[in-house]
Structures are given as C-alpha cells and as structure tokens.
Amino acid sequence: ASLVRAQYTPNVIVMVASNPHGRDVAWSFFREHIAELYRRYGSLAFTMSSLIDGVTRPFGTEFMLGELERFFGELTGVDTAATSR
C-alpha cells in the first residue's frame, strides 16, 4: 500500500521539490517515474503542468537547465502511456 494517496502525490512531489534539500530527490523521482506519472495524471493537463512546473521551477543553474532540456529531449517519442516497472 502507498503511504500517499494518488490524488495527493503531485502535491507531495512539488512540496519536496520546493525545499532546497529535496529538489534533487524530487527531480530524480520525477525522471524515474515519468511513465507512471503520465499514466496516472496525463489526462489531467492542469495536474501534469503543475507537477512539471513545480519540479522544475527550482532549476536555477545552466547545468540544471541543460539537464532539463536533455531529459525532455530524450523523452520525445517515449511511450508515456506505458506503465512503469
């Protein structure tokens, strides 16, 4: 059983990302679970856009921007509807 109910998961991820100590944890979680997040929330455009905005908003360096661009560039063509592991 999950510790966090599905409807609260995006809010928890964003809250973790908003903390300087949790930013990298949230970003890693987001990248690792992107297919599952799209499966759950992809049809909810506001939820996915809020999640992406919340996780990436703390990115303040050129390195982090490059990492973000690489990730979403590689995501193109990935079947985001597929379930994760």
C-alpha positions as CSV (number, residue, x, y, z in Angstrom):
1,A,0.0,0.0,0.0
2,S,1.1,3.5,-0.8
3,L,1.9,6.0,2.0
4,V,0.4,8.8,-0.1
5,R,-3.0,8.7,-1.7
6,A,-2.8,9.0,-5.5
7,Q,-4.6,12.4,-5.6
8,Y,-2.0,13.9,-3.3
9,T,1.1,12.5,-5.0
10,P,1.7,15.5,-7.3
11,N,1.4,18.0,-4.4
12,V,3.9,15.9,-2.3
13,I,6.4,15.8,-5.1
14,V,6.1,19.6,-5.7
15,M,6.4,20.3,-1.9
16,V,9.6,18.2,-1.8
17,A,10.9,20.0,-4.9
18,S,10.3,23.4,-3.3
19,N,12.7,22.5,-0.5
20,P,16.4,23.1,-1.5
21,H,17.3,19.8,0.2
22,G,14.6,17.9,-1.6
23,R,14.9,19.4,-5.1
24,D,17.3,16.7,-6.4
25,V,15.2,13.9,-4.7
26,A,12.0,15.2,-6.4
27,W,13.7,15.6,-9.8
28,S,15.2,12.0,-9.6
29,F,11.8,10.7,-8.6
30,F,10.1,12.5,-11.4
31,R,12.5,11.2,-14.0
32,E,12.4,7.7,-12.7
33,H,8.6,7.5,-12.6
34,I,7.7,9.7,-15.6
35,A,5.7,6.9,-17.4
36,E,3.7,6.2,-14.3
37,L,3.0,9.9,-13.7
38,Y,1.8,10.3,-17.2
39,R,-0.3,7.2,-16.9
40,R,-2.0,8.5,-13.8
41,Y,-2.2,12.2,-14.5
42,G,-1.6,12.7,-18.2
43,S,-5.2,13.2,-19.0
44,L,-5.3,15.9,-16.3
45,A,-3.4,18.6,-18.1
46,F,-3.5,21.0,-15.2
47,T,-2.1,18.4,-12.8
48,M,0.7,17.4,-15.1
49,S,1.6,21.0,-16.0
50,S,1.6,21.9,-12.3
51,L,3.7,18.9,-11.5
52,I,6.3,19.7,-14.2
53,D,6.3,23.4,-13.2
54,G,6.7,22.6,-9.5
55,V,9.5,20.1,-10.1
56,T,11.5,22.3,-12.5
57,R,10.9,25.7,-11.0
58,P,13.8,25.5,-8.6
59,F,16.2,24.9,-11.5
60,G,18.5,27.9,-11.3
61,T,21.7,27.0,-13.0
62,E,22.8,26.5,-16.6
63,F,23.7,22.9,-15.7
64,M,20.3,22.2,-14.4
65,L,18.6,23.8,-17.4
66,G,20.7,21.6,-19.6
67,E,19.7,18.5,-17.7
68,L,16.1,19.5,-18.0
69,E,16.4,20.1,-21.8
70,R,18.2,16.8,-22.2
71,F,15.6,14.9,-20.3
72,F,12.6,16.3,-22.2
73,G,14.5,16.0,-25.5
74,E,15.1,12.3,-24.9
75,L,11.5,11.9,-23.7
76,T,10.3,12.7,-27.2
77,G,9.0,9.6,-28.8
78,V,8.8,7.7,-25.5
79,D,5.5,6.0,-24.8
80,T,4.5,7.9,-21.8
81,A,1.2,6.0,-21.7
82,A,3.2,2.8,-20.8
83,T,3.2,1.8,-17.2
84,S,6.5,1.9,-15.3
85,R,8.0,-1.3,-13.9
